[in-house]
Amino acid sequence: MDICIKKNLVATCSIDKTVRIWNNSNPPVLEICELFNDEAYSLAFHPSGFHLIVGFTDRVRMMNVFKDSLKPF
């Protein structure tokens, strides 16, 4: 899990091979849910909230965070 400093966003990765971006409002709202072929073990937001680094077993991917999706950079 990681929290974005400048935006009200929280990113989580799970054993179900998803990376989820949550709007940390009250109540929290799921903004993005991306399913991958491999399980993600770690992730980190860029302070701007526009980029996300996701660590898998064999690689690290940089993702661009858009309104409704994550796109590999």
N, C-alpha and C positions, 0 to 999 in steps of 0.2 A: 504494500500500500504506500502511496505517496500523496502528499497534499501540495497543490500549486500555491505559490506565495501571492501572486498578483490577481488570480481569479479564484472564484469560489468553487474549485474543482478538486475532486479526490479520484485517484486512479487505483484500481485493484486488479490483481491477477489471481486466478483460481485453478484448482486441480481439474476443473471441467474444460480447460483449454480456452478460456475466455479472458479478455481484458475488458474491463468496464470503466467507463468514465462517469462519475456521479456529480451532479450539481449539489453542493453541500448546503442547500437551502433548508428551510424547516417546513415540511418534511423533505428528506433527501430525494432527488429525482434522478432516475437513470437516464443519462443523455446518450451514451454510445455503448454498444455491446458488440465486440468483434470476436469471432471464433477463429482459432488458428489450428493448424495441423499438429503442433507440438504444444506441450505444457509450458507456460511462462513461469519462471522462477523468481524474477525480480523486475522492477520497473522504477523509473524516475522521471519526473516532470522537469522540463526546462523552466526556469523562473517565469518566463513569459506565458506559459501555458499553451503555446502553439506547437511544441515538440514533446515527444515522449520516447524514452529509451526503454526497450523491452529486452530482457535477458532470457534466452532459451538455453537448452542443454548444449547445443552445438554452435550457437551464434548470438550476436547482439544486434538488434535491429533498431534503427531510428525511424520513428513514425511522425508524420505530420498530423496534427489534430485538427479536423475540420468540424463543421457544425453537427454532422450526423454520421461521421465515419473516421477511421484511422487509415492513412495511406502510407505504405513504406516509402522512405526517402531514398 
